[in-house]
C-alpha cells in the first residue's frame, strides 16, 4: 500500500497545503506555483539557450537537405591578355570570360542520406533538451517558491517566539519588582530574548536570500504567493512504477538516445568513402579573345562524372572503426543516463517517504513540547517551576516547530521531485512547453530509434536475479 494513502499520511499532506489553491479571497496580484513555473519556463535564460540551440540545429538540418539540390556557379572576368608562343607572336588582346556550371550530386555512397539522418537525430536531441529544461526549471521554480513560503513561515514563527520571550521577560520583571524572585531570573530572561531576536534576524536574512533565488529562477518578485498544490495523488503507485516511468518518459534519457542515433548515422556517413561518387555536370562558357585567338570561344558540355578514391593509407577503414567505438560510447552514455534516472527516482521516492515519516514524528514532538510548555508555565506561575525550565521548554518547542515547518515543505517538495525525475512535472502542472520542444525530425528522415528505453534497467534486473 502506498504510504501517502494511509489516513495518517493524508492528514499530514493536507496539513502541508492548508486548503491549497483556494481562489476565493486570493489577492488579485497573487502568484500561484503554476504561474511561477510558467514564468520561469518562458523567461529563464537557460530555456532561451536551449531554444536557440534547437533553432540552430533546425537550420543545420536544412543545410543537409540542401545536398539534394544542384549547385550552380557563375564566374566572369575581363582584362588584358598577352600571348607569346610558337604559333602566335606576341598577341596583346582584351580578354573577356563568362562561365556557368551546374552540378547535381547523384550518388555518394549514401553519405548524403546519412548526413541528414545525423542532423535529424541531433535536432530531436536538441528538442528533447528543451523538454528536459522545462522540467528542470519547473522543479527549480517549485523549490524556490516553496523555499520562500517556508522562510515566511519561519519568520512568523520567530516573531511569535520573540513575543513569547518578551511576555516572559515582562512577567519575570514584575516578579523581580515584587521581590518574588532574584535579578538573575530577569537577566536570564533578557538573554533568551536577545537570542530569540537574533534567531528572527537570521530568519529574515534567510527569507531575503530565498527571495533573491526566486528572482533569479522565476524572473519576478515573490510578492504574494499562494499555497502550493498537493500533487501526492499524482505520484505512481510504487517505486517500481516510478522507475519504469522515468526510464520511459525522461527527456534526459530520450535526448541521450537521440545522440546515439546521431553517432550511428555518422558511422554510416563514413561508409560513403568506400563508394564512387557520381555527379551530373553541365557547363557553358562564353569567352572572347582567349589564348591569343581573336573572336569568340563558346562551348557547352554535359558530363556524367565519377570519382573514386581507391586507397589513402587505410584512413577510411580506421575512421569507420573509430566511429564504431563512438557508437559504443554513446550507447554506454545512454545506459548510464538511464541508470542515473532510475537512481534519482529511487532517491526522490525514498526522500518523499522519509519526509512524511519525519513530519509525523515531529508533529508528535511539537504536541508533546506544547503540552510541556503549558504545564511548565502553569507551574511557574504558582512558583513550582524554575524559570530556566520554562525557558528551556519554550526553546525546545520553538526548535521542534522550526523543524516541523521545514520538514513539511521538504515532504511537499519531494513529491514534486519524484514527478520531475519521471518527466511528468511540466505536463501535470499544465505548463506550456515552447514549440522548440517538438520532436519528429528522425521520423521524418526515416530513422528508426536504435535504443529501447529500459535496456540498462532491464540488464540490471537480470543481473540481480542471476546473483540471487
Steps between C-alpha positions, in 0.01 A plus 500: 500500500628846414620687806312819411171313476494426871272720705786637706703595196205657325443710809864611486476591130178689563677689773778595260274677257238641735220521251717527191444748227170641619418773255236663713653777706830479313649843422477599136878546486573160657726258314432127493767234470385415148534865399848521650608182320353622171680831539827318563452282192412803286771742614791312657824541299570128531184427304586771248839336444336160444251654257772678302699178477196317366438773240863482392474122459190545284694713254788254508253232386381729222861532388520122472183485292657753268729221376208371292498822300738576213785744539516792255816707470562806284829668425590792276808702430644767274852629453807501279683196365848474352589180314836393355551144369627316193167544321413855594743784521442725795126556488364774727122463536210623709377176658144427618378186680169364624428152636192331645527160669216282625580191708255247641614236746351165396665252733762520775470164670193608698708751695252775416209304646704411808593865552132597504423218745786622718370855509141387553612303806692802625190716452284260701764492774492880516119496518512248783746724683233770485254259663764405756566864582127563543479224762815621676382860504158394626672316783736792567203737508320265739803486726547877525123553529470259792819638651353850511181368662703295747715794602194723531353248743829484688511880529146501641600224742810696606287811551262302721799364688626854568153600621490201737839591646398864537192387688712273718746783572215733600361235731840435658568873539171540686604222737842659547338836579273324748796331666373153406815402308857614448651727236676196351167374364442830321850487357443144382168596339666799332776277366246260348313795349820618334553150361142497367556834328820367346308198370247739346778693326639176359154396381451836327842466336412151374170633365677775307743242360206281396337795324825569314512139378134529398572807288794329330296192403155650438597851394242677720455614859328250733251754631184297569542124484207267551522150643655246266281216368512148640625265229540190716202335330677544164790277603535145365369215715844358578868578468527235228235673294672834560833361375332348194333832420825691548689272264223513239403867517811681624605756234857469626515131410316564173745776405794270565334231286462753218870577527565126461300507175716791390818299564361210295419735211853646510634144473282436194609828345864395524419185299436723200875529449505136386280582201552707186336839472290575193407850394323641197680815390397753238719791401490781249760764423473825310853629445657764272864541400632191679859374479600743232215413262278786387125461526258288691562163661175338617441144620239291680561167673283252688693228681430207729803498726626236739768538765616214719780502751647150496762531770618766747693324772210313670362830627141411412521157665647642816244780499216247485654303786533818705135588440390149592659555839326839519173313460597277791587807703166667420310182591686476831425866574131439431497197728672706768238774463232235538660368817538854630132568435405181682728589791368855525144369499571251778681765705214747449243237592691412815532868589124540465418202721757591764385862501142392571614279785712781641207743481286259700773457762565874526129570524483273803805674645340843456183381673702359790717812530191722492351303787828520692523879458138544601558293814829675580339843465216405733748367754722807458204729564439336838870478588542123451730517197830682444525763226783309333275196451235719337751672273654167397154363428410800285827462310433130438152585374637768269762264356252217448256736327782627280594144405137411436446793263817417307414130482148574376640695207766234440225238475300716264801571278595131496172419323581756231850358472369149432280636221794690354721190492225312316473778240140582591524820701456752217204305362326461836547870572341578161799702389524624143819347364667715231439390143870416475430196719319321216676189366443296183801586285631143514163363399485738204850388398408132526723433801400209721610563862776256587469509877205348679426665838561262785805322361727599787236452771393165353863389488544601864187306598615186314843522662339540842277196441795287385697579817210418735 
